[in-house]
Amino acid sequence: MENKLTTSGYGIYLLSESRLEQFLKKNKVRSKKILESFQKNHALYLESLKEGVWVPIVPIQSAKYIIKVKNKDEFFSDEWEQVYKYEGFNLEIGENDDLWIGSFGSLLNFNKNDFSGENQSYETLDGNILYKAFKYNINKGKYLIDILGFKRITAMDFPHANLGYQFLLHPVDDFEAYADPREDDRYMFNIQ
């Protein structure tokens, strides 16, 4: 099955739910509104990037995206062209070996139970199943993430996805620096 993520917000996240829980507990964050907590406390947001708690990919358009993870899915075919590649984002996978890639809408009101299955989905009024997050089993540890943006060379009609992301994971012993994906003058994640 091809993982098609439908975004319901202005971004995508990569995170390990078990590592996020550990970070929130350590910093005594009790609010379930994760995005709001990071917006209100910039120092906490920067600390989350340094420790590899999550990687926010913003801003992007609300659309369907094909999601691929190196060693978990195939690479994009020659029907796609690579638009960009950004390197060196910290991400730590926690004790549950869980990498979640999902729509920002999933973090508006964080619920640990939403991260218990293999994906997060919902049904539209006309009976279509849309996916807002996918889980990948990745070994516990620290990784540097490369983000590659792709678009289909010849666009297809709805409901096909014409945009996509490939995530490459490089194991490391420690994080030496960090990249802030919200630096708009440095990163442009919206695929055009």
Backbone as a chain_set.jsonl record, in Angstrom:
{"seq": "MENKLTTSGYGIYLLSESRLEQFLKKNKVRSKKILESFQKNHALYLESLKEGVWVPIVPIQSAKYIIKVKNKDEFFSDEWEQVYKYEGFNLEIGENDDLWIGSFGSLLNFNKNDFSGENQSYETLDGNILYKAFKYNINKGKYLIDILGFKRITAMDFPHANLGYQFLLHPVDDFEAYADPREDDRYMFNIQ", "coords": {"N": [[0.839, -1.186, 0.0], [0.533, 2.194, -0.821], [1.552, 4.93, 1.051], [-0.525, 7.502, 1.575], [-0.764, 10.635, 2.689], [-3.035, 12.9, 4.039], [-3.098, 16.255, 4.505], [-4.249, 18.388, 7.077], [-3.842, 20.987, 7.787], [-1.171, 23.255, 8.122], [1.195, 21.95, 7.847], [3.54, 19.174, 8.225], [4.591, 16.667, 10.507], [7.391, 14.92, 11.958], [7.942, 12.54, 14.35], [8.708, 10.727, 17.371], [6.485, 9.167, 19.303], [6.882, 8.116, 21.881], [9.281, 9.366, 22.6], [8.508, 12.058, 22.51], [6.615, 12.106, 24.605], [8.358, 11.64, 26.787], [9.935, 13.97, 26.695], [7.996, 15.988, 27.155], [7.161, 15.331, 29.74], [9.563, 15.634, 31.195], [9.915, 18.384, 30.946], [7.735, 19.33, 32.243], [5.324, 19.848, 30.875], [1.997, 20.014, 30.626], [-0.132, 20.539, 29.051], [-2.298, 19.536, 26.436], [-2.246, 20.712, 24.056], [0.004, 20.739, 21.99], [1.267, 22.14, 19.84], [0.572, 24.78, 20.42], [1.87, 25.084, 22.879], [4.577, 25.019, 22.106], [4.599, 27.278, 20.477], [4.11, 29.343, 22.267], [6.287, 29.19, 23.964], [9.245, 29.788, 23.031], [11.862, 29.027, 23.679], [11.498, 26.454, 24.666], [10.584, 25.236, 22.339], [12.934, 25.443, 20.71], [14.646, 23.867, 22.24], [13.396, 21.403, 21.93], [14.003, 20.876, 19.265], [16.806, 20.737, 19.358], [17.146, 18.446, 20.926], [16.046, 16.585, 19.289], [13.346, 15.889, 19.327], [11.202, 16.281, 17.624], [10.415, 16.959, 14.149], [9.251, 19.635, 12.574], [7.597, 20.372, 9.557], [7.046, 23.015, 7.799], [5.902, 26.027, 6.104], [3.361, 24.234, 4.354], [1.186, 23.388, 1.619], [-2.254, 22.41, 2.046], [-2.903, 19.228, 1.139], [-2.816, 16.034, -0.606], [-0.195, 13.82, 0.074], [2.374, 11.646, -1.0], [4.169, 9.512, 1.061], [7.376, 8.453, 1.853], [9.869, 6.41, 3.34], [13.259, 5.869, 3.655], [14.524, 2.595, 3.297], [12.205, 1.548, 4.244], [10.167, 1.889, 2.42], [9.809, 1.875, -1.18], [11.779, 3.922, -3.414], [10.921, 7.05, -5.03], [9.518, 6.802, -8.29], [10.514, 7.153, -11.8], [8.52, 8.764, -12.689], [8.345, 10.94, -11.174], [9.786, 14.042, -10.055], [12.573, 15.307, -8.293], [12.366, 18.062, -6.198], [13.635, 19.463, -4.153], [16.22, 19.118, -1.615], [16.823, 18.944, 1.758], [19.055, 18.833, 4.469], [20.113, 17.281, 7.597], [18.45, 17.366, 9.99], [17.633, 16.912, 13.377], [16.476, 13.938, 14.916], [15.182, 11.853, 17.362], [14.462, 8.526, 18.007], [12.333, 6.937, 20.203], [11.848, 4.598, 22.965], [9.821, 2.915, 22.011], [10.36, 2.316, 19.408], [9.204, 3.888, 17.382], [8.345, 5.805, 14.669], [6.492, 8.47, 13.727], [4.777, 9.991, 11.098], [2.961, 12.687, 10.233], [0.019, 14.815, 9.784], [-0.108, 18.222, 10.815], [-2.513, 18.844, 12.059], [-3.066, 16.718, 13.742], [-1.707, 17.276, 16.051], [-2.919, 19.348, 17.3], [-4.578, 18.868, 19.465], [-3.255, 16.879, 21.472], [-3.401, 13.412, 21.882], [-2.497, 10.613, 23.454], [-3.531, 8.061, 22.957], [-4.192, 8.132, 20.273], [-1.933, 7.361, 19.016], [-1.615, 4.633, 19.08], [-2.06, 2.665, 17.18], [-1.309, 1.625, 13.809], [-1.697, 3.661, 12.088], [-3.359, 6.845, 11.65], [-6.606, 7.644, 10.911], [-9.567, 8.841, 9.16], [-13.019, 8.934, 8.22], [-14.608, 10.363, 5.444], [-17.617, 12.271, 4.697], [-18.601, 11.234, 2.335], [-17.712, 8.652, 2.403], [-15.003, 8.075, 1.936], [-11.789, 6.994, 3.01], [-9.396, 8.769, 4.719], [-6.01, 9.446, 5.484], [-4.239, 10.669, 8.251], [-1.901, 10.305, 9.612], [0.978, 8.18, 9.77], [2.609, 5.273, 11.041], [5.937, 4.175, 11.411], [8.155, 1.52, 11.896], [11.071, 2.004, 13.392], [14.373, 1.582, 14.482], [15.276, 2.294, 17.87], [17.057, 5.24, 18.67], [19.373, 7.886, 17.689], [19.039, 10.081, 14.926], [20.001, 11.756, 11.912], [18.047, 13.572, 9.745], [17.221, 13.67, 6.337], [15.311, 15.601, 4.136], [13.428, 15.221, 1.329], [11.766, 16.725, -1.293], [9.223, 15.979, -3.629], [7.581, 16.104, -6.831], [4.985, 15.072, -9.034], [5.77, 14.499, -12.424], [3.985, 14.596, -14.586], [0.966, 15.733, -13.805], [-1.698, 14.03, -12.134], [-5.228, 13.328, -12.112], [-7.518, 14.061, -9.409], [-8.36, 11.337, -7.32], [-5.585, 11.109, -6.995], [-2.326, 11.551, -5.595], [-0.118, 14.209, -6.148], [2.147, 15.205, -5.091], [4.976, 14.682, -2.924], [6.997, 13.312, -0.221], [10.231, 12.207, 0.671], [11.985, 10.643, 3.203], [15.127, 10.397, 4.549], [17.033, 8.537, 6.765], [19.758, 8.863, 8.861], [21.776, 7.191, 11.013], [23.257, 8.404, 14.051], [25.668, 9.007, 16.664], [25.542, 11.143, 18.462], [23.913, 14.366, 18.66], [25.249, 17.161, 17.126], [24.663, 19.74, 16.435], [21.84, 21.758, 15.519], [19.059, 22.127, 13.274], [16.672, 24.547, 12.419], [13.625, 24.074, 11.128], [11.795, 26.066, 10.676], [12.986, 28.323, 9.752], [12.393, 30.513, 7.525], [13.848, 31.889, 5.568], [15.768, 30.141, 4.881], [14.715, 27.587, 4.4], [12.329, 26.164, 2.23], [9.645, 24.475, 2.201], [7.262, 24.025, 0.898], [5.996, 22.443, -1.902], [6.191, 23.182, -5.265]], "CA": [[0.0, 0.0, 0.0], [1.24, 3.467, -0.876], [1.107, 5.787, 2.138], [-0.99, 8.824, 1.147], [-1.082, 11.463, 3.848], [-3.849, 14.075, 3.752], [-2.81, 17.258, 5.528], [-5.381, 19.213, 7.507], [-3.214, 22.115, 8.457], [-0.154, 23.911, 7.327], [2.472, 21.272, 7.972], [3.716, 17.759, 8.526], [5.568, 16.454, 11.57], [8.029, 13.643, 12.191], [8.229, 12.421, 15.773], [8.545, 9.466, 18.072], [5.522, 9.474, 20.377], [7.481, 7.793, 23.178], [10.278, 10.397, 22.889], [7.754, 13.274, 22.794], [6.071, 11.959, 25.969], [9.479, 11.801, 27.709], [10.303, 15.385, 26.676], [6.938, 16.764, 27.804], [7.203, 15.027, 31.174], [10.783, 16.247, 31.736], [9.727, 19.835, 30.968], [6.493, 19.589, 32.987], [4.291, 20.366, 29.976], [0.787, 19.213, 30.85], [-1.118, 20.892, 28.039], [-2.447, 18.625, 25.303], [-2.108, 21.54, 22.858], [1.446, 20.711, 21.798], [1.706, 23.236, 18.966], [0.416, 26.033, 21.169], [2.932, 25.123, 23.894], [5.826, 25.388, 21.439], [4.483, 28.653, 19.98], [4.165, 30.265, 23.405], [7.571, 29.085, 24.649], [10.217, 29.583, 21.955], [13.015, 28.299, 24.221], [11.084, 25.043, 24.708], [10.582, 24.799, 20.938], [14.319, 25.25, 20.284], [15.171, 22.701, 22.975], [12.828, 20.203, 21.304], [14.766, 20.643, 18.035], [18.154, 20.32, 19.744], [17.088, 17.077, 21.438], [15.505, 15.684, 18.276], [12.017, 15.435, 19.744], [10.321, 16.279, 16.455], [10.804, 17.787, 13.016], [8.08, 20.243, 11.931], [7.817, 20.767, 8.168], [6.066, 24.084, 7.577], [4.499, 25.801, 5.766], [3.071, 23.51, 3.119], [-0.231, 23.472, 1.275], [-3.103, 21.274, 2.397], [-3.011, 18.375, -0.046], [-2.417, 14.645, -0.389], [1.228, 13.611, -0.162], [2.93, 10.308, -0.884], [5.228, 9.528, 2.069], [8.305, 7.329, 1.74], [10.981, 6.414, 4.28], [14.312, 4.985, 3.143], [14.606, 1.249, 3.88], [10.864, 1.094, 4.617], [9.378, 1.93, 1.192], [10.61, 2.107, -2.374], [12.011, 5.32, -3.742], [10.016, 7.569, -6.054], [9.816, 6.319, -9.639], [10.909, 8.194, -12.755], [7.359, 9.617, -12.959], [8.45, 12.025, -10.212], [11.035, 14.792, -10.067], [12.966, 15.861, -7.001], [12.306, 19.524, -6.204], [14.658, 19.946, -3.23], [16.719, 18.236, -0.557], [17.373, 19.633, 2.92], [19.739, 17.825, 5.272], [20.638, 17.523, 8.928], [17.48, 17.636, 11.059], [17.737, 15.942, 14.464], [15.288, 13.19, 15.348], [15.481, 10.7, 18.195], [13.398, 7.533, 18.111], [12.269, 6.49, 21.588], [11.857, 3.182, 23.356], [8.81, 2.128, 21.297], [10.785, 2.158, 18.007], [8.073, 4.44, 16.631], [8.436, 7.055, 13.924], [5.195, 8.899, 13.2], [4.767, 11.081, 10.14], [1.553, 13.038, 10.179], [-0.455, 16.177, 9.569], [-0.092, 19.064, 12.007], [-3.812, 18.793, 12.716], [-3.024, 15.667, 14.772], [-1.065, 17.784, 17.267], [-3.675, 20.458, 17.887], [-5.026, 18.385, 20.774], [-2.51, 15.633, 21.558], [-4.002, 12.308, 22.617], [-1.583, 9.466, 23.372], [-4.245, 6.907, 22.4], [-4.198, 8.238, 18.816], [-0.671, 6.81, 18.529], [-1.543, 3.231, 19.498], [-2.162, 1.757, 16.04], [-0.321, 1.754, 12.743], [-1.977, 4.901, 11.367], [-4.51, 7.616, 12.12], [-7.435, 7.884, 9.734], [-10.95, 9.231, 9.386], [-13.874, 8.717, 7.057], [-15.321, 11.552, 4.996], [-19.062, 12.078, 4.572], [-18.915, 10.396, 1.167], [-17.217, 7.293, 2.622], [-13.578, 7.892, 1.655], [-10.89, 6.94, 4.162], [-8.232, 9.638, 4.58], [-5.007, 9.166, 6.516], [-3.595, 11.877, 8.76], [-0.6, 9.948, 10.18], [1.444, 6.808, 9.589], [3.673, 4.83, 11.935], [6.997, 3.352, 10.832], [8.99, 0.898, 12.918], [12.469, 2.403, 13.224], [15.11, 1.261, 15.703], [15.56, 3.351, 18.837], [18.351, 5.876, 18.494], [19.426, 9.246, 17.161], [19.178, 10.117, 13.476], [19.916, 12.99, 11.148], [17.019, 13.362, 8.731], [17.207, 14.436, 5.094], [13.949, 15.767, 3.617], [13.416, 15.407, -0.117], [10.44, 17.046, -1.819], [8.995, 15.483, -4.985], [6.283, 16.327, -7.467], [4.758, 14.23, -10.201], [6.123, 15.224, -13.646], [2.697, 14.833, -15.243], [-0.042, 15.681, -12.742], [-2.836, 13.145, -12.33], [-6.484, 13.837, -11.558], [-7.962, 13.643, -8.079], [-7.793, 11.442, -5.969], [-4.157, 10.799, -6.965], [-1.431, 12.542, -4.996], [0.875, 14.709, -7.095], [3.257, 15.71, -4.295], [5.464, 13.662, -2.014], [8.205, 13.506, 0.577], [11.086, 11.057, 0.991], [12.781, 10.928, 4.389], [16.303, 9.54, 4.679], [17.462, 8.515, 8.159], [21.171, 8.533, 9.018], [22.07, 7.014, 12.444], [24.401, 9.131, 14.621], [25.858, 8.767, 18.099], [25.099, 12.33, 19.181], [23.591, 15.546, 17.859], [26.282, 18.177, 17.327], [24.04, 21.041, 16.199], [20.451, 21.529, 15.137], [18.504, 22.982, 12.232], [15.302, 24.967, 12.701], [12.914, 24.058, 9.856], [10.939, 27.246, 10.527], [13.769, 29.432, 9.207], [11.814, 30.694, 6.188], [14.836, 32.367, 4.601], [16.678, 29.029, 4.591], [13.984, 26.394, 3.966], [11.045, 26.344, 1.574], [9.142, 23.101, 2.117], [6.099, 23.933, 0.013], [6.398, 21.912, -3.209], [5.445, 23.875, -6.307]], "C": [[0.883, 1.249, 0.0], [0.684, 4.367, 0.223], [0.787, 7.176, 1.615], [-1.472, 9.582, 2.369], [-1.886, 12.669, 3.391], [-3.613, 15.085, 4.867], [-4.051, 18.097, 5.808], [-4.845, 20.409, 8.285], [-2.148, 22.666, 7.551], [1.187, 23.207, 7.418], [2.362, 19.786, 8.227], [4.72, 17.671, 9.663], [6.179, 15.065, 11.442], [8.314, 13.61, 13.678], [8.126, 10.978, 16.223], [7.649, 9.772, 19.27], [6.133, 9.206, 21.741], [8.533, 8.845, 23.573], [9.6, 11.734, 23.208], [7.203, 13.232, 24.218], [7.171, 12.203, 27.009], [9.874, 13.272, 27.831], [9.273, 16.24, 27.409], [6.955, 16.562, 29.313], [8.402, 15.719, 31.831], [10.618, 17.752, 31.891], [8.41, 20.263, 31.611], [5.427, 20.289, 32.137], [3.08, 19.463, 30.115], [-0.284, 19.468, 29.794], [-1.123, 19.854, 26.927], [-2.325, 19.381, 23.974], [-0.616, 21.747, 22.596], [1.928, 21.895, 20.962], [1.638, 24.572, 19.683], [1.515, 26.174, 22.221], [4.259, 25.556, 23.284], [5.777, 26.82, 20.909], [4.631, 29.667, 21.106], [5.531, 30.283, 24.082], [8.646, 28.737, 23.612], [11.446, 28.797, 22.437], [12.716, 26.794, 24.287], [11.086, 24.454, 23.301], [12.005, 24.512, 20.468], [14.958, 24.054, 20.979], [14.653, 21.398, 22.366], [13.563, 19.866, 20.002], [16.17, 20.136, 18.355], [18.172, 18.858, 20.168], [16.514, 16.088, 20.422], [14.142, 15.115, 18.626], [11.06, 15.35, 18.561], [10.956, 17.113, 15.353], [9.512, 18.333, 12.406], [8.432, 20.69, 10.51], [6.701, 21.732, 7.796], [6.689, 25.201, 6.754], [4.4, 25.013, 4.459], [1.577, 23.64, 2.845], [-0.978, 22.234, 1.77], [-3.35, 20.476, 1.125], [-2.764, 16.937, 0.372], [-0.955, 14.521, -0.769], [1.551, 12.124, -0.077], [4.106, 10.425, 0.083], [6.071, 8.271, 1.911], [9.443, 7.522, 2.73], [12.015, 5.421, 3.765], [14.361, 3.706, 3.965], [13.242, 0.744, 4.359], [9.956, 1.043, 3.389], [10.324, 2.065, 0.011], [10.823, 3.605, -2.576], [10.992, 5.766, -4.781], [10.478, 7.101, -7.43], [10.216, 7.476, -10.54], [9.724, 9.035, -13.224], [7.369, 10.865, -12.068], [9.775, 12.751, -10.409], [11.301, 15.348, -8.671], [13.035, 17.368, -7.118], [13.381, 20.114, -5.291], [15.111, 18.835, -2.308], [17.324, 19.108, 0.526], [17.903, 18.567, 3.87], [19.941, 18.275, 6.712], [19.658, 17.907, 10.015], [17.565, 16.527, 12.102], [16.407, 15.25, 14.712], [15.739, 11.985, 16.161], [14.253, 9.804, 18.279], [13.463, 6.952, 19.519], [12.146, 4.987, 21.741], [10.835, 2.323, 22.621], [9.16, 1.888, 19.831], [9.734, 2.711, 17.049], [8.41, 5.771, 15.986], [7.057, 7.326, 13.366], [5.409, 10.065, 12.257], [3.313, 11.436, 9.93], [1.291, 14.51, 9.919], [-0.455, 16.947, 10.886], [-1.411, 19.027, 12.771], [-3.869, 17.774, 13.836], [-2.456, 16.168, 16.09], [-1.8, 18.959, 17.896], [-4.187, 20.117, 19.279], [-4.475, 16.975, 20.941], [-3.232, 14.605, 22.43], [-3.125, 11.084, 22.399], [-2.253, 8.259, 22.72], [-4.308, 6.938, 20.87], [-2.961, 7.595, 18.196], [-0.514, 5.331, 18.891], [-1.587, 2.242, 18.328], [-1.027, 1.935, 15.056], [-0.519, 3.027, 11.924], [-3.106, 5.626, 12.085], [-5.322, 7.967, 10.881], [-8.82, 8.365, 10.155], [-11.715, 9.027, 8.09], [-14.616, 10.007, 6.72], [-16.815, 11.239, 4.887], [-19.441, 11.208, 3.377], [-18.237, 9.028, 1.221], [-15.758, 7.044, 2.287], [-12.786, 7.868, 2.956], [-9.666, 7.8, 3.851], [-7.296, 9.385, 5.757], [-4.32, 10.459, 6.925], [-2.27, 11.586, 9.469], [-0.308, 8.478, 9.92], [2.577, 6.522, 10.56], [4.644, 3.957, 11.144], [7.815, 2.782, 11.981], [10.456, 1.163, 12.581], [13.174, 2.131, 14.551], [15.375, 2.491, 16.555], [16.945, 3.924, 18.572], [18.221, 7.277, 17.932], [19.719, 9.183, 15.668], [19.27, 11.559, 13.001], [19.005, 12.683, 9.973], [17.288, 14.265, 7.532], [15.772, 14.447, 4.592], [14.041, 16.076, 2.138], [11.986, 15.653, -0.554], [10.342, 16.613, -3.273], [7.653, 15.961, -5.513], [6.208, 15.454, -8.713], [5.042, 15.061, -11.458], [4.868, 15.569, -14.442], [1.611, 14.642, -14.194], [-1.191, 14.757, -13.133], [-4.066, 13.76, -11.683], [-6.71, 13.313, -10.147], [-8.598, 12.263, -8.201], [-6.303, 11.131, -5.878], [-3.376, 11.93, -6.306], [-0.373, 12.928, -6.021], [2.114, 15.273, -6.408], [3.721, 14.62, -3.349], [6.729, 14.062, -1.285], [8.901, 12.169, 0.77], [11.929, 11.48, 2.182], [13.904, 9.905, 4.496], [16.812, 9.663, 6.104], [18.901, 8.037, 8.243], [21.467, 8.399, 10.514], [23.318, 7.801, 12.859], [24.498, 8.791, 16.104], [25.318, 9.912, 18.938], [24.722, 13.416, 18.184], [24.634, 16.62, 18.157], [25.746, 19.585, 17.163], [22.566, 20.759, 15.921], [20.057, 22.512, 14.049], [17.06, 23.293, 12.607], [14.541, 25.027, 11.378], [12.024, 25.277, 9.64], [11.713, 28.476, 10.064], [13.367, 29.624, 7.745], [12.818, 31.165, 5.147], [15.804, 31.261, 4.181], [15.957, 27.822, 3.981], [12.649, 26.784, 3.345], [10.491, 24.949, 1.299], [7.953, 22.947, 1.185], [6.572, 23.504, -1.377], [5.538, 22.572, -4.271], [5.827, 23.384, -7.673]], "O": [[1.862, 1.33, 0.743], [-0.53, 4.549, 0.317], [1.683, 7.939, 1.255], [-2.463, 9.212, 2.999], [-1.482, 13.38, 2.472], [-3.893, 14.808, 6.033], [-4.796, 18.464, 4.899], [-5.379, 20.77, 9.334], [-2.236, 22.543, 6.329], [2.216, 23.801, 7.098], [1.282, 19.226, 8.413], [5.609, 18.515, 9.77], [5.566, 14.151, 10.89], [8.876, 14.564, 14.217], [7.539, 10.13, 15.55], [8.022, 10.551, 20.147], [5.927, 9.988, 22.67], [8.659, 9.177, 24.752], [10.064, 12.465, 24.083], [7.311, 14.212, 24.955], [6.942, 12.896, 28.001], [10.12, 13.764, 28.933], [9.635, 17.116, 28.194], [6.783, 17.514, 30.074], [8.268, 16.318, 32.898], [11.12, 18.337, 32.851], [8.023, 21.428, 31.527], [4.728, 21.19, 32.602], [3.131, 18.284, 29.763], [-1.233, 18.694, 29.665], [-0.071, 19.355, 26.529], [-2.303, 18.772, 22.905], [-0.05, 22.786, 22.934], [2.886, 22.572, 21.333], [2.544, 25.397, 19.564], [2.034, 27.271, 22.428], [4.983, 26.362, 23.868], [6.799, 27.506, 20.891], [5.216, 30.733, 20.912], [5.899, 31.277, 24.707], [8.922, 27.567, 23.349], [12.003, 27.995, 21.687], [13.583, 25.968, 23.998], [11.527, 23.324, 23.089], [12.263, 23.455, 19.891], [15.727, 23.313, 20.365], [15.381, 20.408, 22.295], [13.726, 18.69, 19.675], [16.667, 19.217, 17.704], [19.09, 18.115, 19.82], [16.498, 14.883, 20.673], [13.823, 13.984, 18.26], [10.212, 14.459, 18.5], [11.901, 17.867, 15.584], [8.758, 17.582, 11.788], [9.466, 21.324, 10.299], [5.572, 21.33, 7.516], [7.915, 25.308, 6.714], [5.257, 25.124, 3.582], [0.801, 23.967, 3.743], [-0.402, 21.154, 1.895], [-3.929, 20.977, 0.161], [-2.534, 16.649, 1.547], [-0.521, 15.044, -1.795], [1.06, 11.426, 0.81], [4.939, 11.321, -0.05], [5.543, 7.161, 1.843], [9.922, 8.637, 2.94], [11.689, 4.271, 3.472], [14.25, 3.743, 5.19], [13.144, -0.387, 4.835], [9.051, 0.21, 3.34], [11.51, 2.34, 0.188], [10.134, 4.435, -1.983], [10.278, 4.938, -5.348], [11.676, 7.016, -7.699], [10.254, 8.63, -10.112], [9.89, 9.922, -14.061], [6.508, 11.735, -12.196], [10.757, 12.166, -10.866], [10.392, 15.793, -7.97], [13.679, 17.9, -8.022], [13.973, 21.145, -5.613], [14.496, 17.772, -2.221], [18.221, 19.91, 0.264], [17.278, 17.523, 4.054], [19.942, 19.468, 7.017], [19.999, 18.703, 10.889], [17.568, 15.344, 11.759], [15.351, 15.883, 14.72], [16.57, 11.195, 15.712], [13.151, 10.262, 18.582], [14.525, 6.526, 19.972], [12.315, 4.219, 20.794], [10.974, 1.1, 22.608], [8.358, 1.323, 19.087], [9.413, 2.09, 16.036], [8.723, 6.744, 16.671], [6.51, 6.513, 12.62], [6.13, 11.011, 12.574], [2.517, 10.601, 9.501], [2.208, 15.328, 9.845], [-0.764, 16.391, 11.94], [-1.425, 19.163, 13.994], [-4.637, 17.939, 14.784], [-2.689, 15.561, 17.135], [-1.356, 19.504, 18.907], [-4.225, 20.972, 20.164], [-5.138, 15.996, 20.599], [-3.621, 14.891, 23.562], [-3.025, 10.578, 21.281], [-1.595, 7.509, 22.0], [-4.459, 5.894, 20.237], [-2.936, 7.315, 16.997], [0.609, 4.837, 18.995], [-1.185, 1.09, 18.487], [0.075, 2.343, 15.422], [0.362, 3.431, 11.165], [-3.725, 5.091, 13.004], [-4.791, 8.519, 9.917], [-9.195, 8.306, 11.326], [-11.132, 8.958, 7.008], [-15.179, 10.66, 7.598], [-17.222, 10.081, 4.975], [-20.468, 10.529, 3.394], [-18.187, 8.319, 0.216], [-15.309, 5.899, 2.347], [-13.074, 8.622, 3.885], [-8.986, 7.587, 2.848], [-7.739, 9.141, 6.879], [-3.878, 11.242, 6.084], [-1.582, 12.517, 9.887], [-1.213, 7.646, 9.857], [3.393, 7.392, 10.866], [4.245, 3.126, 10.329], [8.13, 3.494, 12.935], [11.001, 0.622, 11.619], [12.63, 2.417, 15.618], [15.657, 3.576, 16.046], [17.888, 3.188, 18.286], [17.12, 7.788, 17.727], [20.516, 8.369, 15.2], [18.696, 12.465, 13.605], [19.166, 11.67, 9.292], [17.546, 15.459, 7.681], [15.093, 13.421, 4.619], [14.653, 17.066, 1.735], [11.09, 14.876, -0.222], [11.259, 16.847, -4.06], [6.714, 16.193, -4.751], [7.215, 15.145, -9.349], [4.6, 16.206, -11.548], [4.709, 16.696, -14.913], [1.363, 13.523, -13.746], [-1.604, 14.705, -14.292], [-3.952, 14.616, -10.806], [-6.177, 12.277, -9.749], [-9.343, 12.048, -9.157], [-5.798, 10.908, -4.777], [-3.718, 13.105, -6.441], [0.2, 12.064, -6.685], [3.026, 15.764, -7.074], [2.947, 13.726, -3.005], [7.429, 15.002, -1.663], [8.264, 11.141, 0.999], [12.522, 12.559, 2.172], [13.659, 8.699, 4.53], [17.004, 10.773, 6.601], [19.236, 6.953, 7.765], [21.415, 9.4, 11.228], [24.304, 7.859, 12.124], [23.528, 8.343, 16.716], [24.712, 9.695, 19.987], [25.146, 13.398, 17.028], [24.873, 16.948, 19.319], [26.322, 20.531, 17.702], [22.109, 19.626, 16.079], [20.642, 23.588, 13.919], [16.32, 22.418, 13.056], [14.777, 25.933, 10.579], [11.546, 25.498, 8.527], [11.146, 29.566, 9.994], [13.919, 28.99, 6.846], [12.659, 30.872, 3.962], [16.57, 31.431, 3.233], [16.521, 27.117, 3.144], [11.93, 27.631, 3.875], [10.826, 24.322, 0.293], [7.667, 21.84, 0.73], [7.453, 24.138, -1.957], [4.309, 22.534, -4.2], [5.291, 23.863, -8.673]]}, "num_chains": 1, "name": "protein.A"}
